[in-house]
Every structure is written in C-alpha cells, then in structure tokens.
C-alpha cells in the first residue's frame, strides 16, 4: 500500500476522499440493508436508549447479519444459527450488553462477550451489534478494517492477512482505531466517527481487490494490491455492470418518471429515495423530535395490541403485519391511526398467536421491513 494511505500516515484530506468512494463499492442491491445498518437500527437504538434501556429485536439482528454476509464474506451457516435464537433471548442479551457498555465504555469487551452468548454471534458479529449502539466510537470487526489497521505489522500479507476473529484481535483493533480517530480529529479540528474509518478501509480494500483482478499474473502481489491515489481513480470498464437496484432506477427516472417498484411490488417514493442518498449526517432537532414521536407511537401500538400484557411475545413489525392483513392494506401504510381503526373494528390477538413463528414467516416479515421507508405513502419514517 502507498505509504501516505497507511493508517498511521493517511491525512484527513485523503481520508475524506476515500470515504467519499465508499458507496461506489457497496453491492448495488443493498440500499435497503445499508439504510437499516447505517441509519434505521442506530436511530431505533438511540430512541430506545432515551426511553429507558436499548435492545435489539430478533428481526433486527437477523437483518444486520444479512447485511454483514452480503457486505463481506458469505457464510451460509451463520444466518441459520442466528435464526435459531429465541426472540426474548435476543432482547434480554442485547439489553444487558448495551447496559454494561453505557455504564462504562472502556469495558466494551464485557459487552462483546455478553453478545457472543447468542447462537451464531461471534466477536465480529457482536461488534457489529455494539457498533450500531455507538457508531461514533465502536468499530465493527470487519475484514477490511482489521487488515487496514494491521497493514504495517511484520510478516503480514496485506489484504490477504489471515484473521482468527478472537477477542484479543478485536481489542487490538479497537485501540488502533481510537488512535487513528483521535489523530484525524486533532488534524482536522472535526469530530471523526469510527463508522467512517470503517468505510474508508472498505473502499481501499475493495479498490485493491478490483485492481488485483485486473493486474497481470507477472506483476508482484504487492504491486497488485496498491490502491492508486484517489485523484487518479478511473472507472473500471472491464467488469460487467451489475443490475441496477430499484432505488437507482427510481433516481434515474427522476421526479416525473414512470413509477418504480421494489422487489415486494410496492411503488417507491422518489423524493424520499433522493433524500436518503449520501452518507448519514448527525440528527437534527427535528429528527430527534421525530424519534421521540416514534417512541410514543410504538407505546401506543403496544397498548392497543396487547393492552396491559407485560411480557409481549412478538415484535412491532409482526404487529404491523397483522394489522395490515386484517385491514387489507400494505405493510408500510400501517401507523397508529390504523391500529386504532383495527381496534374499533373488533380485531384482537389470540393467546400464543405469535409464538414460535416459522423461519418462512420470519423471512416474510423481514422482506416487508427492509426498505419499507422508501415506499410511497410509508408511515415508517
């Protein structure tokens, strides 16, 4: 790797330039999952933290695991293992882990260890869950970030370095990332989020991987893995173009174009799709107020659906789906008003109705949930 791009040498300007390339290397069919990982889940966790204790639902954890698998190395057995966790176990375990971290950030390792008690959750996936809780300071144990931060180590193979995914490796990664974050903040006078360091490393790694595929076998491995200066970056025309995602098609058509539909058959909202482009920004006062409002809406939904039941056996996406099916409307059109209408029409849930849902049912709810905010008329924003 070029010396000026190594983690201990990279300037703030180069960092920002490579950060800006992140979206160029994200798989094009991941807009919904990207929004969920970078915005929706962190926002929901912040809302729950403000209301008391933060936790993750099983559907949210499975969605984050899907993001991890599509974003990096695909491991088919991982998703099956995670799906085997009970909903209440996911809630309780994530709640305890986040509570420990909130009490003392320096004891992040304890939170990671707690999260690994769930089936299919190792240190790397556990770090992803904790990173969603605190994206400013907690690094996701991604292959790209680990190899970037350890590039200068002796006897390593750069982007091909072997990773054992141990707690010892993660602790070392955590410390190295904090040093880089603090250096860039001092240099620029600006706040630097760890999530942005992760994105920069991802862009560097994917560009190097792309260059390696296009380089002659006679070239040295080291030369093949050298990411060029961002200013000299040229579009790669040797690779076949990926099928554009519904969001990309929607943006290409423009505000006056014909309707665009997602994979579930729902029409996308051009203005909202446009609004969601680019990197996440700090929440405005208006957005914070909306988060508080959403929290109150969730409590109202819970009261309508479950009355005074203390142990709720399912998650809000499951309730929304039930209301949508009973009223004959789309999932993304369900809000508090629809719950009230559902109640007035005499609908109610039976004891044990939502317990032990099949994997097929969980997958269906997951597909309805991912990207639903982009749909026209959505009340999930």
C-alpha positions in Angstrom: 0.0 0.0 0.0 1.2 3.5 -0.7 2.9 4.9 2.4 0.7 8.0 2.5 -2.5 5.9 2.7 -1.4 3.7 5.6 -3.5 4.2 8.8 -0.6 5.8 10.7 0.1 8.3 7.8 -3.2 9.0 6.0 -4.1 12.7 6.0 -7.5 14.0 6.8 -7.9 15.1 3.1 -7.1 11.6 1.8 -9.3 10.0 4.4 -12.3 12.2 3.3 -11.6 11.4 -0.3 -11.6 7.7 0.1 -14.6 7.9 2.5 -16.5 9.5 -0.4 -15.8 6.5 -2.5 -17.4 4.0 -0.1 -20.8 3.9 -1.9 -19.1 3.1 -5.2 -18.1 -0.3 -3.8 -21.2 -1.3 -1.9 -23.2 -4.0 -3.8 -25.9 -2.3 -5.7 -28.7 -4.5 -4.3 -28.1 -3.4 -0.7 -29.7 0.0 -0.4 -32.3 -1.2 2.0 -29.9 -3.1 4.2 -27.4 -0.2 4.1 -30.0 2.2 5.3 -31.1 -0.3 8.0 -27.5 -0.8 9.2 -26.3 2.8 9.0 -29.4 4.7 9.9 -32.6 2.8 11.0 -31.1 0.5 13.6 -28.8 3.1 15.2 -31.8 5.6 15.3 -34.1 3.0 16.9 -31.4 2.1 19.5 -31.0 5.8 20.3 -34.8 6.2 20.7 -35.0 3.1 23.0 -32.0 4.4 25.0 -33.8 7.7 25.5 -36.9 5.8 26.6 -35.0 3.6 29.1 -33.0 0.6 28.1 -31.8 -0.1 24.5 -32.2 -3.6 23.0 -32.4 -5.2 19.6 -35.3 -7.3 18.3 -34.5 -10.7 16.6 -35.7 -9.4 13.2 -33.2 -6.5 13.6 -30.3 -8.8 14.5 -31.1 -11.2 11.5 -31.2 -8.2 9.2 -27.8 -7.0 10.4 -26.4 -10.4 9.9 -27.8 -10.4 6.4 -26.0 -7.1 5.8 -22.8 -8.5 7.2 -22.9 -11.6 4.9 -23.7 -9.6 1.8 -21.3 -6.8 2.6 -18.3 -9.2 3.2 -17.6 -12.9 3.1 -20.7 -15.1 2.8 -21.1 -17.8 5.4 -24.4 -19.6 4.9 -24.5 -21.4 8.2 -24.2 -18.2 10.2 -27.7 -17.0 9.2 -29.2 -20.3 10.2 -27.6 -20.3 13.6 -28.7 -16.7 14.4 -32.3 -17.6 13.3 -32.3 -20.3 16.0 -32.2 -17.7 18.8 -35.4 -17.1 20.7 -36.9 -13.6 20.5 -36.8 -13.0 24.2 -33.2 -14.2 24.5 -32.2 -11.7 21.8 -33.9 -8.8 23.6 -32.5 -9.7 27.1 -29.0 -10.4 25.9 -28.6 -7.2 23.8 -30.2 -5.2 26.5 -27.7 -6.4 29.1 -24.8 -5.9 26.7 -25.8 -2.3 25.9 -26.5 -1.5 29.5 -23.0 -2.6 30.5 -21.4 -0.6 27.7 -23.5 2.5 28.7 -22.3 2.2 32.3 -18.6 2.1 31.3 -17.5 2.4 27.7 -14.0 1.2 28.5 -15.4 -2.2 29.3 -16.6 -2.9 25.8 -15.1 -6.4 25.9 -17.6 -7.4 28.5 -20.5 -6.3 26.2 -18.9 -8.2 23.3 -18.6 -11.3 25.5 -22.3 -11.0 26.6 -23.4 -10.8 23.0 -21.5 -13.9 22.0 -23.8 -15.9 24.2 -26.3 -15.8 21.4 -26.2 -18.6 18.8 -24.2 -17.7 15.8 -22.8 -14.5 17.3 -19.0 -14.4 17.5 -16.8 -11.4 18.3 -17.1 -10.0 14.8 -20.9 -10.1 14.6 -21.1 -9.0 18.3 -19.0 -5.9 17.4 -21.5 -5.1 14.6 -24.4 -5.0 17.1 -22.4 -2.9 19.5 -21.2 -0.6 16.7 -24.9 0.1 15.9 -25.4 1.2 19.5 -22.4 3.6 19.4 -21.3 4.2 15.7 -19.1 7.1 16.8 -16.6 5.0 18.9 -17.2 1.3 18.4 -15.5 -0.3 15.4 -17.1 -3.2 13.5 -14.6 -6.1 13.3 -14.7 -6.2 9.5 -12.0 -8.0 7.5 -11.2 -4.8 5.6 -10.8 -2.6 8.7 -8.7 -5.2 10.6 -6.3 -5.7 7.6 -6.1 -2.0 7.0 -5.2 -1.2 10.6 -2.6 -4.0 10.7 -1.1 -3.4 7.3 2.3 -2.3 8.7 2.7 -5.3 11.0 5.6 -7.6 10.2 5.2 -10.9 8.4 1.7 -10.0 7.1 0.1 -10.4 3.7 -1.7 -7.1 3.4 -5.3 -7.5 2.3 -4.9 -11.3 2.3 -3.8 -11.4 6.0 -5.3 -14.3 8.0 -7.8 -13.3 10.7 -8.7 -15.5 13.7 -11.7 -13.4 14.9 -10.6 -13.6 18.5 -11.3 -11.2 21.4 -7.6 -10.5 21.5 -7.6 -9.3 17.9 -10.7 -7.2 18.4 -9.2 -5.4 21.5 -6.1 -4.6 19.5 -8.2 -3.3 16.6 -10.4 -1.2 19.0 -7.3 0.5 20.4 -5.7 1.1 17.0 -8.9 2.7 15.6 -9.1 5.0 18.6 -5.6 6.3 17.9 -6.4 7.0 14.3 -9.7 8.6 15.2 -8.1 10.9 17.7 -5.2 11.8 15.3 -7.6 12.7 12.5 -9.7 14.8 14.9 -6.7 16.7 16.1 -5.5 17.3 12.5 -8.9 18.5 11.2 -10.5 20.0 14.2 -13.6 18.0 13.4 -15.3 15.0 15.0 -14.5 11.7 13.4 -16.8 8.7 13.7 -15.4 5.2 13.7 -18.0 4.2 11.2 -16.4 6.5 8.7 -13.0 4.9 9.3 -14.6 1.5 8.6 -16.0 2.9 5.3 -12.6 4.3 4.3 -10.9 1.0 4.9 -13.6 -0.8 2.9 -13.2 1.4 -0.1 -9.4 1.0 0.0 -9.7 -2.8 0.2 -12.3 -3.2 -2.5 -10.4 -1.0 -4.9 -7.2 -3.0 -4.2 -9.2 -6.2 -4.8 -10.5 -4.8 -8.1 -7.1 -3.8 -9.2 -5.7 -7.2 -8.3 -8.1 -9.0 -10.5 -7.2 -6.8 -13.4 -3.4 -7.0 -13.0 -1.2 -9.4 -14.9 -0.1 -12.5 -13.1 3.5 -11.4 -13.8 3.1 -8.4 -11.5 4.1 -8.8 -7.9 1.4 -9.4 -5.3 2.4 -6.2 -3.6 2.1 -4.1 -6.7 -1.3 -5.7 -7.4 -2.6 -4.6 -4.1 -1.6 -1.0 -4.3 -4.6 1.3 -4.3 -3.9 4.3 -6.5 -4.3 7.8 -5.4 -8.0 8.8 -5.3 -7.2 11.7 -7.7 -6.1 9.2 -10.4 -9.0 6.9 -9.9 -10.6 5.8 -13.2 -13.8 4.0 -13.8 -13.3 0.3 -14.3 -14.9 -0.8 -17.6 -13.5 -4.3 -17.6 -16.1 -5.7 -15.2 -19.7 -6.4 -16.3 -22.2 -3.9 -14.9 -24.4 -5.0 -12.1 -28.1 -4.9 -12.4 -29.3 -1.5 -11.1 -31.3 -1.6 -7.9 -34.9 -0.3 -7.7 -33.6 2.8 -5.9 -31.1 3.5 -8.7 -33.8 3.0 -11.3 -36.1 5.4 -9.4 -33.4 8.1 -9.3 -32.6 7.7 -13.0 -36.2 8.2 -14.0 -36.4 11.4 -12.0 -39.4 13.0 -10.3 -41.5 12.9 -13.4 -40.6 9.4 -14.5 -42.8 6.4 -14.5 -43.5 4.6 -11.2 -40.7 2.3 -9.9 -41.5 -0.8 -7.8 -39.3 -2.7 -5.3 -38.9 -6.5 -5.1 -42.1 -6.7 -3.0 -44.1 -4.9 -5.6 -44.5 -1.6 -3.8 -44.0 1.8 -5.5 -41.0 3.8 -4.3 -41.2 7.4 -3.3 -38.7 9.4 -5.5 -38.4 12.3 -3.1 -37.6 10.1 -0.1 -35.2 7.9 -2.1 -33.4 11.0 -3.1 -33.3 12.3 0.5 -31.7 9.0 1.6 -28.8 9.2 -0.8 -25.3 10.0 0.6 -23.7 9.5 4.0 -25.7 9.7 7.2 -25.5 13.0 9.0 -25.9 13.9 12.6 -29.6 14.0 13.7 -31.2 17.4 13.6 -33.5 18.7 16.3 -36.5 17.9 14.1 -35.2 14.3 13.6 -34.7 13.9 17.3 -38.3 15.1 17.9 -39.5 12.6 15.3 -37.6 9.8 17.1 -39.4 10.8 20.4 -42.7 10.8 18.5 -42.0 7.3 17.0 -41.3 6.0 20.5 -44.7 7.3 21.7 -46.3 5.7 18.7 -44.7 2.4 19.5 -46.0 2.5 23.0 -49.5 3.4 21.7 -49.4 0.4 19.3 -48.3 -1.9 22.0 -51.1 -0.8 24.3 -53.7 -1.3 21.6 -52.4 -4.7 20.5 -51.6 -6.1 23.9 -53.5 -4.0 26.5 -51.7 -4.4 29.8 -49.8 -7.6 29.0 -46.3 -7.3 30.5 -44.5 -10.0 28.5 -45.1 -9.2 24.8 -44.3 -12.3 22.8 -43.5 -10.7 19.4 -42.1 -7.6 17.8 -43.6 -4.4 16.3 -43.1 -5.5 12.6 -45.1 -8.6 13.4 -47.9 -6.4 14.8 -47.8 -4.1 11.8 -48.2 -7.1 9.5 -51.2 -8.4 11.4 -52.9 -5.0 11.3 -52.1 -4.7 7.6 -53.6 -8.1 6.8 -56.7 -7.6 8.9 -57.4 -4.1 7.3 -56.4 -5.2 3.8 -53.7 -2.5 3.4 -50.0 -2.6 2.7 -47.5 -3.1 5.5 -45.8 0.3 5.1 -49.2 2.1 5.3 -49.7 1.0 8.9 -49.4 3.7 11.6 -51.1 4.5 14.9 -54.3 5.5 13.2 -54.6 2.1 11.5 -54.1 0.4 14.9 -57.0 2.5 16.3 -59.2 1.5 13.3 -58.1 -2.1 13.8 -59.2 -1.9 17.4 -62.6 -0.2 16.6 -63.4 -3.0 14.1 -63.1 -5.5 16.9 -59.9 -7.3 15.9 -57.7 -8.8 18.6 -54.9 -11.3 19.0 -55.3 -14.7 20.5 -53.1 -16.1 23.3 -50.0 -17.7 21.8 -50.8 -16.5 18.3 -47.3 -15.1 17.6 -45.2 -17.6 19.5 -42.7 -19.7 17.7 -43.0 -18.3 14.2 -41.7 -20.4 11.3 -38.5 -19.4 9.5 -40.6 -18.8 6.4 -42.8 -16.4 8.4 -39.8 -14.6 9.8 -38.2 -14.2 6.4 -41.5 -12.8 5.0 -41.7 -10.2 7.8 -38.0 -9.3 7.2 -38.6 -8.7 3.5 -41.6 -6.4 4.3 -39.5 -4.5 6.8 -36.3 -3.9 4.9 -36.5 -0.7 2.8 -40.2 -0.1 3.7 -39.4 3.6 4.5 -38.6 4.2 0.8 -42.1 3.2 -0.3 -44.7 5.7 -1.4 -47.1 6.6 1.4 -44.9 4.9 4.0 -45.6 5.6 7.7 -42.3 4.0 8.8 -40.2 7.2 8.7 
